[in-house]
Amino acid sequence: MDIDDILRSVDPSTGGIPRETTDLQILTRLWVAERSAPELLAWPSDGVFERVNNRIKAQIEKVEDMTGDMDPTTNFALIVIQTELERFKFLVRSYLRARIAKIDRHTLHYLSSSELRSRLAPTELAYATRHQALLHNHYLSSFLNAFPPQLQNLNDTAGGVSMIDAPDLDTAVFVRMLTDKEVSGRGSDRDNSLNAAEGDVLIMRWESARDMVTQGEAELV
Amino acid sequence: MASPLPPGLAPSEIAFLCEMELITIVPRQKLESIDLLSGTTPTLRPPRRENVPLWLALLLKKQRRANIVPPPWLHPDSLQDIIHFETKINPEGWAPPPPPSARADGRGNAQRTNRPGTTPLSAPFLSSCTSDAPTGAIPYHWFELAEMLLAHAADDVTSSAEVRGLLRDLQEVRSAKLRAIPAQLEAGIDGVMSLRGVGAMELAESRGLISGVIEGVRKIGASAELSRREEEEQRGDADMDNEASDDDGMGF
């Protein structure tokens, strides 16, 4: 902590919210959104994930240093640090696992266009491409090679029906508003709009809610 | 490796979120500030009140290093007010959530904490469970927080037996309202439906039922919806044509 941090913590105009807390808020929001959204969301481009990951690594090193000296006064601090470390690890892991589950489910869909590919992190992209290739080779060697060559593809779109399965974007989701805004949505029986205030919980289709969520006007719950 | 859980937060994950809520404690021992990943903890000096995350507060409580100050809305009087509101004043909807948090900017203006340009904070980071929280309005994580406090720090909660009874009443009143939603959906499903004031655990409980009903109706009525949209589009085109011809008429 340097003098800038101290000044920022007492300055009323910045609200006194430290960077670490904001990062935790962002990561928590990403995790909840990924757990609730029917499709894969974009990988965070502001580097929050890398920041948090680096901090976790530094904290693990600190724990290793601290376990060396068995001073009873630092013992309790160590318990607190380790408890928090485990909480962060859970958050990060659960976020990544929720993403992998979605990639596994609709691999070819997320690899099909460059817009969808850009939602994946580089490592996720490598995983998805390799996993898909392995799977297809396995199918080829076990049964697909007995088929005529034109039927051996997994991404056939002949006859107006695409073989590539896509997530259902009209799934109903629960969102919480982060600003006061008039919200409109498409429904089965009626399309309507209503005035929502900050903190209100709404049920709507993901298709209608997506723009608000990506622009940070609402979050999934 | 991949997460086996269905979409939507599970109750255990909601409890995990709730443990990030800030709560006020009265330390009983001195404790230096600790560098955590989510920021540094305040230096604890008895009997100065400090706000810490709930998981830390419960850890300190278990080791008898601190007492927890329950949030003002957990007081029996406040709970009674909310129950009165939910049963008598507005038996249809839920009690409104606490107002958006505001802070002083040092020049005499009250400003909302969530301003454009900053990362907006939402539950569980709103400090709606500290001792500064307003009474008479229950926050998003009310149920989980109250349950955890009653389970691990019942001796710190004012008249805990009464609070427990009132919480049960409140939960019953509110869950009856959530259960009534699928019946309301029979009248037609709108594009946006508001559940203003609903709690996290209540939502987790009814999420499957409500979204299941909406999904089912959507799939059954997909063709009806399509023809309705086509009809509206045609009518919209017809209106445009009329307007255009009106303009022509005015021109002459």
Chai-1 contact restraints between the chains, C-beta under 6 A:
chainA,res_idxA,chainB,res_idxB,connection_type,confidence,min_distance_angstrom,max_distance_angstrom,comment,restraint_id
A,P12,B,D105,contact,1.0,0.0,6.0,A-B,restraint_1
A,P12,B,G106,contact,1.0,0.0,6.0,A-B,restraint_2
A,S13,B,D105,contact,1.0,0.0,6.0,A-B,restraint_3
A,P18,B,G39,contact,1.0,0.0,6.0,A-B,restraint_4
A,E20,B,S38,contact,1.0,0.0,6.0,A-B,restraint_5
A,E20,B,G39,contact,1.0,0.0,6.0,A-B,restraint_6
A,T21,B,S38,contact,1.0,0.0,6.0,A-B,restraint_7
A,T21,B,G39,contact,1.0,0.0,6.0,A-B,restraint_8
A,T22,B,T119,contact,1.0,0.0,6.0,A-B,restraint_9
A,L24,B,S38,contact,1.0,0.0,6.0,A-B,restraint_10
A,Q25,B,L121,contact,1.0,0.0,6.0,A-B,restraint_11
A,Q25,B,F125,contact,1.0,0.0,6.0,A-B,restraint_12
A,R35,B,L9,contact,1.0,0.0,6.0,A-B,restraint_13
A,S36,B,P7,contact,1.0,0.0,6.0,A-B,restraint_14
A,S36,B,G8,contact,1.0,0.0,6.0,A-B,restraint_15
A,R55,B,L37,contact,1.0,0.0,6.0,A-B,restraint_16
A,Q59,B,L37,contact,1.0,0.0,6.0,A-B,restraint_17
A,A77,B,I34,contact,1.0,0.0,6.0,A-B,restraint_18
A,V80,B,I34,contact,1.0,0.0,6.0,A-B,restraint_19
A,E84,B,L36,contact,1.0,0.0,6.0,A-B,restraint_20
A,E84,B,L37,contact,1.0,0.0,6.0,A-B,restraint_21
A,F88,B,L37,contact,1.0,0.0,6.0,A-B,restraint_22
A,R97,B,A2,contact,1.0,0.0,6.0,A-B,restraint_23
A,R97,B,S3,contact,1.0,0.0,6.0,A-B,restraint_24
A,A98,B,S3,contact,1.0,0.0,6.0,A-B,restraint_25
A,I100,B,M1,contact,1.0,0.0,6.0,A-B,restraint_26
A,I100,B,A2,contact,1.0,0.0,6.0,A-B,restraint_27
A,A101,B,A2,contact,1.0,0.0,6.0,A-B,restraint_28
A,A101,B,S3,contact,1.0,0.0,6.0,A-B,restraint_29
A,D104,B,A2,contact,1.0,0.0,6.0,A-B,restraint_30
A,A172,B,S211,contact,1.0,0.0,6.0,A-B,restraint_31
A,A172,B,I214,contact,1.0,0.0,6.0,A-B,restraint_32
A,L178,B,P120,contact,1.0,0.0,6.0,A-B,restraint_33
A,V183,B,V192,contact,1.0,0.0,6.0,A-B,restraint_34
A,G185,B,G191,contact,1.0,0.0,6.0,A-B,restraint_35
A,G185,B,V192,contact,1.0,0.0,6.0,A-B,restraint_36
A,R186,B,G191,contact,1.0,0.0,6.0,A-B,restraint_37
A,G187,B,I189,contact,1.0,0.0,6.0,A-B,restraint_38
A,G187,B,D190,contact,1.0,0.0,6.0,A-B,restraint_39
A,G187,B,G191,contact,1.0,0.0,6.0,A-B,restraint_40
A,S188,B,I189,contact,1.0,0.0,6.0,A-B,restraint_41
A,S188,B,V217,contact,1.0,0.0,6.0,A-B,restraint_42
A,S188,B,R218,contact,1.0,0.0,6.0,A-B,restraint_43
A,S188,B,G221,contact,1.0,0.0,6.0,A-B,restraint_44
A,S188,B,E225,contact,1.0,0.0,6.0,A-B,restraint_45
A,D189,B,G188,contact,1.0,0.0,6.0,A-B,restraint_46
A,D189,B,I189,contact,1.0,0.0,6.0,A-B,restraint_47
A,R190,B,G188,contact,1.0,0.0,6.0,A-B,restraint_48
A,R190,B,D190,contact,1.0,0.0,6.0,A-B,restraint_49
A,D191,B,G191,contact,1.0,0.0,6.0,A-B,restraint_50
A,N192,B,D190,contact,1.0,0.0,6.0,A-B,restraint_51
A,N192,B,G191,contact,1.0,0.0,6.0,A-B,restraint_52
A,L194,B,V192,contact,1.0,0.0,6.0,A-B,restraint_53
A,E198,B,P100,contact,1.0,0.0,6.0,A-B,restraint_54
A,G199,B,P97,contact,1.0,0.0,6.0,A-B,restraint_55
A,D200,B,S194,contact,1.0,0.0,6.0,A-B,restraint_56
A,D200,B,R196,contact,1.0,0.0,6.0,A-B,restraint_57
A,V201,B,L195,contact,1.0,0.0,6.0,A-B,restraint_58
A,V201,B,V198,contact,1.0,0.0,6.0,A-B,restraint_59
A,L202,B,V192,contact,1.0,0.0,6.0,A-B,restraint_60
A,L202,B,S194,contact,1.0,0.0,6.0,A-B,restraint_61
A,I203,B,M193,contact,1.0,0.0,6.0,A-B,restraint_62
A,M204,B,V192,contact,1.0,0.0,6.0,A-B,restraint_63
